[in-house]
């Protein structure tokens, strides 16, 4: 069975600190896709990134970076120099053949950035 | 601007009443989805549709119904059979339902409260 685990329920840091959100996944498939979404207090989910299982290169987009490691089945998300506007719930998700390519969602990590 | 609209933003319903939540997209996406989110929880899939006039049950379809008569529209009806309908409902769409282009984009959500 597929599973996505976000073990950190809530993280609180002071502005400008770096913070890493963990995501561990389980799948039997060799081809799969991983996602991160941001849900600010307004409620609307914002798509951040999609990676496929064949692309293990780390991705950087401004202050955001993602570390994909197949050896540990992890797809961690790091925010560098955090800002108050980064406060949100962040969800990791997995899509594979077993799920008919529907998204299997983690429980989310609530990130609080204190000024 | 292209996007997904959901209406209403807030909805109040008396017990025993059916209510329909609207979801419209102008992204020309083939696939559409309905999720339910309870406070402090992740997303659970109610129904999804990969093409017009076809839809499949998700993990928690009982007490809900949908239709997909037009590509742009995917309304969700919460019936009186849904025992605990108070929740935040999110509609999403993706370019396709298969492995490619399956990143989902979300509407702003409808918060349903049963009185």
Interface residues (C-beta under 8 A of the other chain):
Chain A: X31 X33 X35 X37 X42 X43 X44 X45 X46 X47 X50 X91 X95 X97 X101 X102 X103 X105 X106 X107 X108
Chain B: X33 X41 X42 X43 X44 X45 X48 X58 X88 X90 X92 X97 X98 X99 X102 X103 X104 X105 X106 X107 X108 X109 X111
